[in-house]
Structure formats: C-alpha cells, structure tokens
Amino acid sequence: MRLEQVTAKALEKTNNDRYLLSIAVSKRVNQLLNGAVPKIDKDLSVAKPADIALEEIAQGFIEIITKN
C-alpha cells in the first residue's frame, strides 16, 4: 500500500486530526526505538519507524484515545 493511502487510513482513525495523528506516530516511534516489537510484519532494520507506526495505526493495531 502506498504511503498516501496508509496516511489517509490513519487519518480516518483520528477523525482527520493531523495534530493528533502526529502525536500518536511520535509516541509509537519512541516506543519502537526503545525496544517495542512492531505489531505488523515489518523489520525495524529495513523499514523506518515512522512508517511502521503509521501503518500500525492505519491497520487498527494502535488505538488512539482522546481525553474530552
């Protein structure tokens, strides 16, 4: 799947809130860089952590909870 398609799916998970998506991706990237195992079948030595985090969110493996 192309990056534009993955981003569009991930944005749907945040009700098209780009700020919220960027925060979620950033937090997940930090987790991946600190030893967390990717929830999708991608190798951290090959794929960029941000791409992995974005795809995890798009596929629904990472739930984004907002405080109201």
C-alpha positions as CSV (number, residue, x, y, z in Angstrom):
1,M,0.0,0.0,0.0
2,R,1.3,3.5,-0.9
3,L,2.2,5.9,1.9
4,E,-0.6,8.3,0.8
5,Q,-3.2,5.5,1.2
6,V,-1.8,4.5,4.6
7,T,-1.8,8.1,5.8
8,A,-5.4,8.5,4.6
9,K,-6.5,5.4,6.5
10,A,-4.6,6.5,9.6
11,L,-6.2,10.0,9.5
12,E,-9.6,8.3,9.5
13,K,-8.7,6.7,12.8
14,T,-8.2,10.3,14.2
15,N,-11.2,11.9,12.6
16,N,-8.9,13.7,10.2
17,D,-7.0,15.4,13.1
18,R,-3.4,15.7,11.7
19,Y,-2.1,17.0,15.0
20,L,-3.4,14.0,16.9
21,L,-2.0,11.6,14.3
22,S,1.4,13.2,14.5
23,I,1.4,12.9,18.3
24,A,0.4,9.3,18.1
25,V,3.0,8.4,15.5
26,S,5.7,10.2,17.5
27,K,4.8,8.3,20.7
28,R,4.8,5.0,18.9
29,V,8.1,5.8,17.2
30,N,9.7,6.4,20.6
31,Q,8.3,3.1,21.8
32,L,9.7,1.3,18.7
33,L,13.1,2.9,19.1
34,N,13.2,1.9,22.8
35,G,12.7,-1.8,22.0
36,A,9.0,-2.3,21.4
37,V,8.2,-5.1,18.9
38,P,6.3,-3.9,15.8
39,K,2.7,-5.1,15.7
40,I,2.9,-5.6,11.9
41,D,5.2,-7.9,9.9
42,K,8.0,-5.3,9.2
43,D,11.6,-5.3,10.2
44,L,12.9,-2.2,12.0
45,S,16.3,-2.6,10.4
46,V,14.7,-2.2,6.9
47,A,11.6,0.0,7.4
48,K,11.5,3.4,9.0
49,P,10.0,3.5,12.5
50,A,7.6,6.3,11.4
51,D,6.3,4.2,8.5
52,I,5.8,1.3,10.8
53,A,3.9,3.4,13.4
54,L,1.7,5.0,10.7
55,E,0.8,1.6,9.3
56,E,0.1,0.1,12.7
57,I,-2.3,3.0,13.3
58,A,-3.9,2.7,9.9
59,Q,-4.5,-1.1,10.4
60,G,-6.0,-0.5,13.8
61,F,-3.3,-2.2,15.9
62,I,-2.8,1.0,17.8
63,E,-5.8,2.6,19.4
64,I,-5.8,6.4,19.8
65,I,-7.7,7.5,22.9
66,T,-8.6,11.2,23.3
67,K,-9.5,12.9,26.5
68,N,-12.5,15.2,26.4
